[in-house]
Amino acid sequence: MKKIIAMILICMMTGVMILTGCAETSAKSGDVQIRAGSISGTVQSVDGEKITLTLSNGGQRGGMPGRQQPPEMSGGSNSQTPPDKPEGNNDQSQSDDSGQKDAQAPPEKPDDSSDQPQTDDSGNQSAQPQQTDEDSLKFVITVSDESVLKDTEGDPVKLDDIKEGDSLTVTVDEDGSITGIIVGEAQQGVPGGQSSAPDEYVSANTYTEDTKVTGETLTSTEKDENAALVQNNATVTLDKVTVKRENDESTGGDSASFYGVGAAVLTTEGTVEVKDAKITTDAAGAAGVFACGDNSTAYVENTVIKTSEGTSGGIHVAGGGKLYASDNTVTTEGESSAAIRSDLGGGTMVVDGGSYTSNGAGSPAIYCTADITVKDSSLTANGSEGLCIEGKNATRLYGCDLVSSQTENEQNDNIWNLIVYQSMSGDAEEGEGTLIIDGGSITAKEGGLFYTTNTQSVITVSDVDITYPDDTDYFLRCTGNSNKRGWGSTGSNGADCTFTADDQDMKGDIIYDSISDLDFYMVNGSCLEGAFVDDESCAGNGGDGTCNVVIDKSSTWTLTGDSTVTSLSNAGKIVDANGRTVTIKGTDGKVYVKGDSRYTVTVEKYSEKVDTSGAGKTGSFDDYAGK
């Protein structure tokens, strides 16, 4: 067997590290050089011959769109870290006849009166550090000889068969040569391993019986300690309370994101109503109010919530929890701390009124792996995209004002403001994502507007007032991706999207590729100023995807450049900015419409008969809020 020389260097925050199975290590300048033995890790990404591994459980996960990633080391590979989310199992979300998901009606509120690597100069392959923190170490190996790859039964494995979540055991001899790599099955959860539920929670105040707490101050200062914990099917009202959650040593990471460890107010089995309260947290993983588990419900009303550290969402559900919020003021500061946040196992969130602002990197106003419906709310992301939906989940906005501030990030291949995607982290069930925006406004500070990749999606936008960046990259991008987060395999990670513009003015190009399928509807007086552009930069060897455009008789497409689509059904108006008729011709040279504009639309199929039955519907807030 040909040896693969690999000098595995793992950057350390401290000078001491124990590596099980390593027969010999030598520390130098804070690094550990593996000379013999083996290292086990979880595949975070595969990019050609380069495999990025995560060495340990827990810690803050990367990969959420907009999330701050560690800088790529020289010669390093793609860091396949998608947004949060695991088995997005929304059992409470049912599909109606239109295919949309209904949010479960909120249970009756408690009664107020109740008492309730790179190659070095010699050509040898080496692993390079990708991230250093107390909970997660990443390194890269380069595999140029597949003969070292075996499964747990000893059978050969192809490099192309290795996928995110697989476990690898890398054996290194005394010369620093990789002598074998054993590939195990993919693990559930995020790269690096999924945290298990805690055996028990630590809480400063635990409520297991019906009770009402009025005007008290609830304080938590211990590591990973909840300030208030509701269990045992209790119904608890926290009225006009002040909740303080502080600790410099708290863990954060998956245990906090998935299970609410260290949240200020947590219900795991029972109902908590928080009203006219003030909640502040200054600890890693310290969400404001968290409903975790199928038997947990939280009501949050007229409450001020401020969180300061990473993985500290404002209001949060996971594991099927339910949370109903009204007229709150929520502000988050840390990374991966969406103001409205969900995680592993999803749940239901219904938000009516209030202000929700996130300020950290990788912290959208809404991070969705659940069923989330929001009405008449101010949603602001000052360091991230405004909204992120992963996998088979849904977000609906009615009359909301969304401000998005995504900026350039070397981990991404473009800049977006709203995204529907699948990260492949295991955090969200694969399937069709739903985004509905009805009324209100969107303010985008930079880049493109809507981006969908590596998933199926239905996006419906109706009568939304959009403020565009000075130089808009696109209105909609429906393509594969080649970003360094590892959302699927480049060349086969396209999108399947039905996009409906209903009484909607749009500005910017529609970008698609041949590994994606896009059905684009313009109905009820919609207007598009832009071009349809086939961009194959992330399509690898290409595919047989389609771009189908349907324009009803009340809608207008104003071209800004030559365009190509698969099929065009047009009963409306297609002109240039000067009102000149655009030429429409077939790929076979047949001219369907002879225009006087300099622009041309090239199609495989053309019809003046229009069928809009496949267009998306917005529904109403009451449809999904159970009212």
C-alpha positions in Angstrom: 0.0 0.0 0.0 1.3 3.4 -1.0 1.9 5.6 2.0 0.4 9.1 2.2 2.6 11.4 4.1 0.6 13.6 6.4 1.9 16.0 9.0 -1.2 16.6 11.1 -0.9 19.9 13.0 -3.7 20.8 15.3 -3.6 24.4 16.6 -4.3 24.7 20.3 -5.7 27.4 22.5 -3.8 25.8 25.3 -0.5 24.0 25.3 -1.9 20.7 26.6 -4.1 18.2 24.8 -4.8 14.5 25.3 -5.3 12.5 22.1 -6.5 9.0 22.8 -4.5 6.4 20.9 -1.6 8.7 20.1 1.6 6.8 21.0 3.8 9.8 20.6 3.2 13.5 20.4 5.5 16.4 20.4 4.4 19.9 21.3 5.9 22.9 19.6 4.8 26.5 19.7 1.4 25.5 21.0 0.8 22.9 18.2 0.7 19.1 18.5 2.4 17.0 15.9 0.9 13.5 15.5 3.7 11.0 14.9 2.0 7.7 15.6 -1.3 6.3 16.6 -4.7 7.3 15.4 -7.2 10.2 15.4 -10.9 9.9 15.1 -13.1 12.7 13.7 -16.3 13.5 11.9 -16.3 14.5 8.2 -17.3 18.1 8.0 -16.7 18.6 4.2 -15.2 16.9 1.2 -13.6 19.0 -1.5 -11.9 16.9 -4.1 -9.0 15.2 -2.4 -9.4 17.3 0.8 -11.4 16.1 3.8 -12.1 18.5 6.7 -12.6 16.7 10.0 -14.0 17.9 13.3 -12.2 16.4 16.3 -14.8 16.5 19.2 -18.4 17.0 20.2 -20.0 20.1 21.3 -18.8 23.6 20.8 -20.2 26.2 18.5 -21.2 24.8 15.1 -20.4 26.8 12.0 -22.1 26.8 8.7 -25.2 28.8 9.2 -25.5 31.2 6.3 -23.7 34.4 7.4 -22.1 32.7 10.4 -18.6 33.8 11.0 -16.2 31.1 10.0 -12.6 30.6 10.9 -10.2 31.9 8.3 -9.1 29.4 5.7 -5.5 28.3 6.3 -3.1 28.1 3.4 -4.0 25.1 1.3 -7.0 24.3 3.5 -10.2 22.8 2.2 -13.8 23.9 2.2 -15.3 24.0 5.6 -18.6 22.2 5.3 -20.5 23.7 8.0 -24.1 24.6 7.2 -26.5 26.4 9.4 -27.9 24.9 12.6 -30.5 22.2 12.3 -31.0 18.5 12.6 -34.0 16.2 12.2 -36.4 19.1 11.5 -39.3 16.9 12.6 -42.3 19.2 12.8 -44.9 16.7 13.7 -47.3 19.5 14.5 -47.0 21.0 11.1 -49.6 19.4 8.7 -49.9 20.1 5.0 -53.2 21.4 3.7 -54.5 20.7 0.2 -52.3 23.4 -1.3 -49.2 21.8 0.1 -48.7 24.5 2.7 -48.1 23.7 6.3 -50.6 24.7 9.0 -49.2 25.7 12.4 -50.8 24.0 15.3 -53.3 26.2 17.1 -51.9 27.6 20.4 -53.1 25.8 23.4 -55.3 27.7 25.8 -53.2 30.2 27.8 -52.9 29.7 31.6 -55.5 31.6 33.6 -54.0 34.7 35.2 -55.7 33.8 38.4 -54.2 30.4 38.5 -51.5 29.5 41.0 -49.7 28.0 38.3 -4.3 20.7 4.5 -2.0 21.7 2.2 1.1 20.2 0.3 4.4 21.3 1.7 7.6 22.1 -0.2 8.6 18.5 -0.4 5.3 17.5 -1.9 4.1 15.7 1.3 0.5 16.1 2.3 -0.4 17.8 5.5 -3.4 18.7 7.5 -4.0 22.3 8.4 -6.0 23.7 11.3 -9.4 25.2 10.5 -10.7 26.4 13.8 -9.6 26.6 17.4 -11.8 26.9 20.4 -12.4 25.1 23.6 -14.9 22.7 22.1 -14.0 22.1 18.5 -10.8 21.3 16.6 -10.8 21.0 12.9 -8.1 19.7 10.6 -7.7 18.8 6.9 -6.2 15.7 5.3 -5.5 15.2 1.6 -6.1 11.8 0.1 -4.3 11.3 -3.2 -4.3 7.5 -2.9 -7.7 5.8 -2.3 -6.1 2.5 -1.4 -5.8 3.7 2.3 -9.6 4.0 2.5 -11.5 1.1 4.0 -14.9 0.6 5.6 -15.4 -1.0 9.0 -15.5 -4.4 7.3 -12.2 -3.8 5.6 -13.7 -3.3 2.1 -12.4 -0.6 -0.2 -14.1 2.8 -0.1 -14.0 5.4 -2.9 -13.3 9.0 -2.0 -16.5 10.1 -3.8 -18.5 7.9 -1.4 -17.4 9.8 1.7 -20.0 12.2 2.9 -20.5 14.8 5.6 -21.2 13.2 8.9 -19.1 10.0 8.2 -16.7 9.1 11.0 -13.1 8.6 10.1 -10.3 7.0 12.0 -6.9 8.1 10.6 -3.9 5.9 11.5 -0.5 7.5 11.3 2.9 5.7 11.6 6.0 7.0 13.3 7.2 8.7 10.2 4.0 10.7 10.0 2.6 8.7 7.1 -1.1 7.9 6.9 -1.3 4.1 6.8 -5.0 3.7 6.9 -8.4 5.5 7.1 -11.4 3.7 8.3 -14.7 5.1 7.2 -17.8 4.7 9.4 -21.5 5.5 8.8 -22.7 9.1 8.9 -23.8 10.2 12.3 -27.0 12.1 13.1 -26.7 15.7 13.8 -24.1 18.3 13.0 -20.5 17.6 12.0 -18.5 16.9 15.1 -21.2 14.8 16.6 -24.6 15.7 18.0 -24.9 16.5 21.7 -27.1 14.2 23.7 -29.9 15.5 25.9 -28.7 16.2 29.4 -29.5 13.7 32.1 -30.7 16.5 34.2 -30.8 20.3 34.1 -29.3 22.6 36.6 -31.6 25.5 37.5 -31.6 28.3 40.0 -35.4 28.0 40.2 -37.2 24.8 39.2 -41.0 24.7 39.0 -42.7 21.3 39.0 -46.1 22.4 40.2 -48.6 25.0 39.0 -47.6 28.4 40.3 -47.6 32.1 39.7 -44.6 34.3 40.3 -45.1 38.1 40.4 -42.5 40.9 40.6 -39.6 38.8 41.7 -36.0 38.8 40.4 -34.8 35.4 39.2 -31.0 35.2 39.0 -28.7 32.5 37.7 -24.9 32.8 37.9 -23.7 29.2 37.7 -22.2 27.5 34.6 -25.0 26.2 32.2 -27.7 26.9 34.8 -31.2 27.9 33.8 -32.7 30.8 35.8 -36.2 29.3 35.6 -37.0 25.8 34.6 -40.5 24.4 34.1 -41.0 20.6 34.3 -43.4 17.9 35.3 -46.3 19.3 33.2 -46.5 22.3 35.5 -48.3 25.5 34.4 -46.2 28.5 35.5 -46.9 32.3 35.1 -44.0 34.7 35.4 -45.5 38.1 35.7 -43.5 41.3 35.8 -40.4 39.4 36.8 -36.8 40.3 36.2 -34.6 37.5 35.0 -30.8 37.7 35.0 -28.6 35.0 33.5 -24.8 35.5 33.7 -21.8 33.3 33.7 -18.4 33.6 32.0 -17.8 29.8 31.9 -21.0 28.6 30.3 -20.6 26.1 27.4 -23.1 27.2 24.8 -22.9 25.0 21.7 -25.2 22.2 20.8 -26.4 21.4 24.3 -27.7 24.9 24.5 -29.1 25.1 20.9 -30.7 21.7 20.9 -31.9 21.3 24.5 -31.9 24.7 26.2 -29.1 24.1 28.6 -28.3 27.4 30.2 -31.3 29.3 28.8 -32.8 32.0 31.0 -36.3 30.6 31.0 -36.8 27.0 29.8 -39.7 24.7 29.7 -39.1 21.0 28.8 -42.4 19.6 30.0 -45.1 22.0 30.8 -46.4 25.6 30.1 -44.7 28.9 31.0 -46.3 32.3 30.4 -43.9 35.2 30.6 -45.5 38.6 30.5 -44.4 42.2 31.2 -41.0 40.9 32.1 -37.4 41.9 31.6 -34.8 39.2 30.7 -31.1 39.8 30.2 -28.4 37.1 29.6 -24.7 37.4 29.4 -23.5 33.8 29.0 -22.8 31.5 26.1 -25.9 29.5 25.1 -28.2 31.6 27.3 -31.4 32.0 25.2 -34.1 34.3 26.5 -37.1 32.0 26.5 -36.8 28.4 25.2 -39.5 25.8 24.6 -37.9 22.4 24.2 -39.8 19.2 23.5 -43.2 18.1 22.3 -44.8 18.7 25.7 -43.5 22.2 26.1 -45.3 25.5 25.4 -44.2 29.1 26.1 -46.2 32.3 25.9 -44.1 35.5 25.8 -46.0 38.8 26.0 -44.9 42.5 26.3 -41.4 41.4 27.4 -38.0 42.9 26.9 -35.3 40.3 26.1 -31.6 41.1 25.6 -28.9 38.4 25.1 -25.2 39.1 24.7 -23.2 36.0 23.9 -23.0 33.3 21.2 -25.8 30.7 20.6 -28.1 32.8 22.6 -31.3 33.3 20.7 -34.0 35.7 21.8 -37.0 33.3 21.6 -36.2 29.7 20.7 -37.8 26.3 20.1 -36.4 22.9 19.5 -37.5 19.3 19.7 -41.1 20.1 18.8 -41.6 22.9 21.3 -44.3 25.6 20.8 -43.9 29.3 21.5 -46.4 32.1 21.0 -45.1 35.7 21.3 -46.7 39.1 21.1 -45.5 42.7 21.4 -42.0 41.9 22.7 -38.8 43.8 22.2 -35.9 41.3 21.6 -32.3 42.1 20.9 -29.4 39.7 20.5 -25.6 40.5 20.2 -23.7 37.2 19.9 -22.8 35.0 17.0 -25.3 32.4 15.9 -28.0 34.2 18.0 -31.0 34.8 15.9 -33.6 36.9 17.5 -36.3 34.3 16.5 -34.5 31.0 16.5 -35.2 27.3 16.2 -33.0 24.2 16.2 -32.9 20.4 16.2 -36.4 18.9 16.0 -38.1 22.1 15.1 -41.4 23.2 16.5 -44.0 25.9 16.1 -43.5 29.7 16.6 -46.2 32.3 16.2 -45.2 35.9 16.6 -47.7 38.8 16.6 -46.2 42.3 16.8 -43.0 43.5 18.5 -39.4 44.2 17.5 -36.7 41.5 16.9 -33.2 42.6 16.3 -30.0 40.6 15.9 -26.5 42.2 15.9 -24.0 39.3 15.7 -22.4 37.6 12.8 -24.3 34.6 11.5 -27.4 35.8 13.4 -30.4 36.4 11.2 -33.5 38.0 12.5 -35.2 34.6 11.9 -33.4 31.3 11.8 -35.9 28.7 10.8 -35.8 24.9 11.2 -39.4 24.9 12.4 -42.8 26.3 11.4 -42.7 30.0 12.0 -45.4 32.6 11.3 -44.9 36.3 12.1 -47.2 39.3 11.8 -46.8 43.1 12.0 -43.3 42.8 13.5 -40.0 44.7 13.0 -37.3 42.3 12.0 -33.7 43.5 11.8 -30.4 41.7 11.2 -27.4 44.0 11.5 -24.7 41.4 10.9 -26.3 38.7 8.8 -28.9 37.9 6.3 -32.4 38.8 7.5 -34.0 35.4 7.2 -32.8 31.8 6.8 -34.9 28.7 6.2 -33.2 25.2 6.2 -34.8 22.1 4.8 -38.4 21.0 5.2 -39.6 24.0 7.2 -41.6 27.2 6.7 -41.6 30.9 7.5 -44.5 33.2 6.8 -44.3 37.0 7.2 -47.4 39.1 7.1 -47.0 42.9 7.2 -43.5 42.7 8.6 -40.6 45.1 8.0 -37.4 43.1 7.4 -34.0 44.7 7.3 -31.0 42.6 6.2 -27.3 43.3 6.3 -25.5 40.3 4.9 -21.9 41.2 3.9 -19.2 39.5 1.9 -17.7 36.4 3.6 -15.0 34.3 2.1 -17.0 31.2 3.0 -19.8 32.1 0.6 -19.9 32.3 -3.2 -22.4 35.2 -3.2 -24.2 37.7 -1.0 -27.8 37.1 -0.2 -30.5 38.6 2.0 -33.0 35.8 2.3 -32.1 32.1 1.9 -33.9 28.8 1.6 -31.4 25.9 1.5 -30.2 22.6 2.9 -26.9 22.5 4.7 -26.6 18.7 4.9 -25.7 19.0 8.6 -28.5 16.7 9.6 -30.1 19.5 11.6 -33.1 19.9 9.3 -35.1 17.2 7.6 -34.6 17.3 3.8 -37.6 18.4 1.8 -39.5 21.4 0.5 -39.0 24.7 2.3 -41.7 27.3 2.3 -41.3 31.1 2.4 -44.3 33.4 2.2 -44.0 37.2 2.5 -47.3 39.1 2.2 -47.1 42.9 2.5 -44.7 44.8 4.6 -41.2 45.7 3.4 -37.7 44.3 2.8 -34.6 46.5 3.0 -31.5 44.8 1.6 -28.2 46.5 2.3 -25.9 44.6 -0.1 -25.9 41.7 -2.7 -28.8 39.8 -4.0 -32.3 39.4 -2.6 -33.6 35.7 -2.6 -31.2 32.7 -2.8 -32.2 29.1 -2.9 -29.7 26.2 -3.3 -29.4 22.5 -2.6 -33.1 22.1 -1.7 -36.7 22.3 -2.9 -38.6 25.4 -2.1 -41.9 27.3 -2.7 -41.4 31.1 -2.4 -44.3 33.5 -2.7 -43.9 37.2 -2.4 -46.9 39.5 -2.6 -47.1 43.4 -2.5 -43.9 43.8 -0.6 -42.1 47.2 -0.7 -38.5 46.4 -1.5 -35.5 48.7 -1.0 -32.6 47.4 -3.0 -28.9 47.8 -2.6 -27.3 50.5 -4.8 -25.9 47.7 -7.0 -28.3 44.7 -6.8 -26.6 41.4 -7.7 -29.8 39.6 -8.4 -33.5 39.4 -7.4 -33.6 35.6 -7.3 -30.8 33.1 -7.6 -31.8 29.4 -8.0 -28.6 27.5 -8.6 -26.1 25.1 -7.2 -23.3 26.4 -5.0 -19.6 26.1 -4.6 -19.2 27.8 -1.2 -16.8 26.6 1.4 -19.6 25.5 3.8 -20.2 22.4 1.9 -23.9 22.5 1.0 -24.1 19.4 -1.0 -21.6 18.5 -3.7 -20.8 21.2 -6.3 -22.2 20.1 -9.6 -25.1 18.2 -8.1 -26.5 20.6 -5.4 -28.9 22.6 -7.5 -32.3 24.0 -6.4 -35.9 23.1 -7.3 -38.0 26.3 -6.8 -41.5 27.5 -7.5 -41.3 31.3 -7.2 -44.5 33.4 -7.4 -44.7 37.1 -7.6 -48.2 38.3 -6.8 -48.9 42.0 -7.3 -45.1 42.4 -6.8 -42.6 44.9 -8.3 -39.2 43.3 -8.8 -35.8 44.6 -9.8 -32.8 42.5 -10.7 -31.8 39.4 -12.7 -33.2 36.0 -12.2 -30.2 33.6 -12.2 -30.6 29.8 -12.7 -28.5 26.9 -13.9 -28.9 23.5 -15.6 -28.8 21.5 -12.4 -31.8 23.4 -11.0 -35.5 23.6 -11.8 -37.2 27.0 -11.6 -40.9 27.7 -12.2 -41.4 31.5 -12.1 -44.9 33.0 -12.0 -45.9 36.6 -12.4 -49.5 37.2 -11.5 -51.9 40.0 -10.5 -50.1 43.0 -12.0 -46.5 41.9 -11.1 -43.6 43.7 -12.8 -40.1 42.5 -13.3 -37.2 44.7 -14.4 -34.4 42.4 -15.2 -33.1 39.4 -17.3 -33.2 35.7 -17.0 -29.6 34.5 -16.9 -28.3 30.9 -17.2 -25.2 30.9 -15.0 -23.3 27.5 -15.1 -20.5 28.5 -12.7 -21.7 26.1 -10.0 -23.3 23.5 -12.3 -20.2 21.2 -12.8 -20.9 19.1 -15.9 -24.4 20.5 -16.1 -27.8 18.8 -16.1 -31.2 18.8 -17.6 -32.8 21.4 -15.4 -35.4 23.8 -16.7 -36.5 27.5 -16.2 -40.1 28.0 -17.0 -41.7 31.5 -16.9 -45.4 32.2 -16.7 -46.7 35.8 -17.1 -50.4 36.5 -16.8 -52.2 39.1 -18.8 -51.9 41.8 -16.1 -48.2 41.5 -15.6 -45.1 43.1 -17.3 -41.6 41.9 -17.8 -39.2 44.8 -18.7 -36.0 43.3 -20.1 -32.6 44.8 -19.2 -30.6 42.2 -21.2 -30.9 39.3 -23.6 -32.5 36.3 -21.8 -32.8 32.6 -22.2 -35.5 30.3 -20.6 -36.7 26.8 -21.3 -40.4 27.7 -21.7 -42.3 31.0 -21.8 -46.0 31.3 -21.4 -46.9 34.9 -21.9 -50.3 36.6 -21.9 -48.8 39.9 -20.6 -46.4 42.4 -21.8 -42.7 41.9 -22.6 -40.8 45.1 -23.4 -37.6 47.0 -22.8 -37.1 50.1 -20.7 -38.2 52.3 -23.6 -41.4 50.3 -24.1 -40.2 48.6 -27.3 -41.4 45.1 -28.0 -38.9 42.4 -27.4 -38.2 39.7 -29.9 -39.0 36.1 -28.8 -37.4 33.4 -30.8 -36.9 29.6 -30.5 -33.6 27.8 -30.0 -34.4 26.4 -33.5 -34.4 29.9 -35.0 -38.2 30.2 -35.2 -39.4 33.8 -34.5 -42.5 33.8 -32.3 -42.6 37.6 -31.7 -40.8 40.1 -33.9 -39.9 43.1 -31.9 -38.1 46.4 -32.4 -36.1 46.2 -29.2 -32.4 45.3 -29.2 -33.1 42.6 -26.7 -34.1 39.0 -27.4 -35.7 36.2 -25.3 -34.6 32.8 -26.5 -36.9 29.9 -25.6 -37.3 26.2 -26.3 -41.1 26.5 -26.0 -43.4 29.5 -26.3 -47.1 29.9 -25.8 -49.6 32.7 -25.3 -51.8 30.4 -23.3 -51.2 30.8 -19.6 -51.9 28.3 -16.8 -51.2 29.9 -13.3 -52.7 27.0 -11.3 -49.2 26.1 -10.1 -48.6 29.5 -8.6 -48.1 29.8 -4.9 -50.7 31.2 -2.5 -50.0 33.4 0.5 -52.9 32.4 2.8 -53.3 34.6 5.9 -51.8 34.9 9.4 -55.0 33.4 10.9 -54.7 30.3 8.7 -51.4 29.5 10.4 -51.8 31.0 13.9 -54.7 28.8 14.7 -57.1 31.7 15.1 
